[in-house]
């Protein structure tokens, strides 16, 4: 079984904090993000058997930096993909701040959803299903899953037995590491939003 899974958020990019990138094309790590991921690789223990990544370019770049350090290939896994923000994809946070639907989304993650997008519940179901498959994979050992803030947050909310509406209680920074450790009863959270030294 996968005894340990490190959930790693991708590194910094130029649109971070300004634009809701979601699944938009062409979002790549900047120099800061590449340096963050190199430091992240040096601090991940134990040595992984498996590195997986969201299909988004910024995650694949991050995973490749880790993979080069550990001498492993990268497996692209759709279940680790970013939330589909539908019509909000590519909009600035300044613009979204004037949208009543955006305000509701940030109050009621358990019931609201982006227009023509994916619900937080659907996101949580797909990532938890994938993590449970990993837990039962005898060849996985220690795995690294490179993803985005929302999928990682959704997984941690599930394993912490917290409501989706409480999503703001869990911060997930760029290049941070959150860790799940498997036991007889399933996963327990052994690290949340751990940052590597600058």
MARZA-387858 format. One record per residue (C-alpha): residue number from 1; x, y, z. Coordinates in steps of 0.1 Angstrom, whole numbers, always signed. Layout:
N
   seq       u       v       w
   NUM       X       Y       Z
...
# end
This chain:
198
   seq       u       v       w
     1      +0      +0      +0
     2     +10     +37      -3
     3     +22     +42     +33
     4     +29     +79     +28
     5     +15    +104      +3
     6     +30    +139      +0
     7      +5    +163     -15
     8     +26    +190     -31
     9     +12    +222     -45
    10     +29    +235     -76
    11     +54    +264     -74
    12     +49    +301     -78
    13     +38    +316    -112
    14     +34    +352    -124
    15      -4    +352    -122
    16      -6    +339     -87
    17     -29    +360     -65
    18     -41    +381     -95
    19     -59    +357    -118
    20     -81    +327    -113
    21     -61    +305    -136
    22     -80    +272    -131
    23     -74    +251    -162
    24     -64    +280    -185
    25     -36    +272    -209
    26      -1    +286    -208
    27      +4    +291    -170
    28     +40    +282    -162
    29     +63    +285    -132
    30     +84    +316    -129
    31    +120    +316    -116
    32    +107    +319     -80
    33     +85    +288     -85
    34    +114    +267    -100
    35    +136    +276     -71
    36    +109    +268     -46
    37    +104    +233     -62
    38    +141    +226     -61
    39    +142    +233     -24
    40    +110    +212     -19
    41    +127    +183     -36
    42    +156    +185     -12
    43    +133    +183     +18
    44    +109    +155      +8
    45    +115    +123     +29
    46    +114     +94     +26
    47    +125     +88      -9
    48     +94     +83     -31
    49     +86     +54     -53
    50     +61     +73     -74
    51     +55    +109     -86
    52     +22    +119    -101
    53     +10    +152    -114
    54     -21    +172    -124
    55     -22    +177    -162
    56     -18    +214    -158
    57     +16    +228    -171
    58     +26    +244    -138
    59     +21    +211    -120
    60     +40    +191    -146
    61     +69    +215    -145
    62     +69    +212    -107
    63     +67    +174    -108
    64     +95    +173    -134
    65    +118    +192    -110
    66    +110    +167     -83
    67    +114    +138    -107
    68    +149    +150    -118
    69    +160    +151     -82
    70    +146    +116     -74
    71    +154     +99    -108
    72    +118     +90    -113
    73     +93     +94    -142
    74     +62    +116    -138
    75     +27    +100    -142
    76      +0    +124    -154
    77     -32    +118    -134
    78     -65    +136    -143
    79     -79    +131    -108
    80     -52    +156     -95
    81     -64    +183    -119
    82     -74    +217    -108
    83    -111    +225    -101
    84    -129    +234    -133
    85    -140    +270    -126
    86    -161    +272    -158
    87    -170    +308    -168
    88    -147    +322    -140
    89    -115    +307    -156
    90     -90    +334    -165
    91    -109    +363    -147
    92     -91    +386    -123
    93     -98    +383     -85
    94    -106    +420     -86
    95    -133    +414    -111
    96    -146    +383     -93
    97    -149    +403     -61
    98    -178    +422     -76
    99    -197    +390     -86
   100    -224    +379     -60
   101    -220    +343     -72
   102    -183    +344     -63
   103    -192    +357     -28
   104    -216    +328     -24
   105    -191    +303     -36
   106    -166    +315      -9
   107    -193    +312     +18
   108    -209    +279      +8
   109    -184    +256      -8
   110    -205    +226      +1
   111    -235    +237     -20
   112    -224    +264     -45
   113    -205    +259     -77
   114    -189    +280    -104
   115    -211    +288    -134
   116    -207    +259    -159
   117    -180    +246    -136
   118    -173    +218    -111
   119    -186    +216     -76
   120    -162    +213     -46
   121    -180    +180     -37
   122    -172    +166     -71
   123    -136    +177     -68
   124    -134    +161     -34
   125    -149    +128     -46
   126    -124    +125     -75
   127     -93    +132     -55
   128    -103    +111     -25
   129    -112     +82     -48
   130     -77     +84     -63
   131     -59     +86     -30
   132     -78     +56     -18
   133     -68     +37     -49
   134     -32     +47     -41
   135     -35     +35      -5
   136     -45      +1     -18
   137     -17      -1     -44
   138     +10     -24     -30
   139     +36     -10     -54
   140     +31     +27     -44
   141     +52     +29     -12
   142     +58     +66      -7
   143     +41     +87     -34
   144     +43    +124     -43
   145     +11    +139     -58
   146     +16    +174     -74
   147     -16    +193     -75
   148     -33    +226     -68
   149     -46    +243     -37
   150     -82    +233     -41
   151     -78    +196     -47
   152     -53    +193     -18
   153     -76    +213      +5
   154    -105    +191      -5
   155     -86    +160      +4
   156     -75    +173     +37
   157    -110    +185     +46
   158    -122    +149     +40
   159     -95    +132     +61
   160     -99    +158     +88
   161    -137    +152     +88
   162    -143    +188     +82
   163    -171    +204     +62
   164    -164    +218     +27
   165    -178    +252     +39
   166    -148    +253     +63
   167    -123    +253     +34
   168    -107    +286     +45
   169     -95    +269     +77
   170     -68    +251     +56
   171     -42    +272     +39
   172     -22    +256     +10
   173      +7    +278      -1
   174     +27    +274     -34
   175     +53    +246     -32
   176     +40    +235      +2
   177     +39    +199     +14
   178      +9    +183     +31
   179     +13    +146     +41
   180     -10    +117     +46
   181      +1     +85     +63
   182     -17     +52     +59
   183     -27     +31     +88
   184     -52      +2     +94
   185     -81     +26     +95
   186     -71     +47     +65
   187     -52     +79     +62
   188     -43    +103     +89
   189     -29    +138     +83
   190      +7    +141     +95
   191     +15    +174     +79
   192      -3    +204     +65
   193     +11    +233     +44
   194     +47    +227     +53
   195     +69    +252     +37
   196    +106    +246     +28
   197    +132    +271     +40
   198    +140    +300     +16
# end
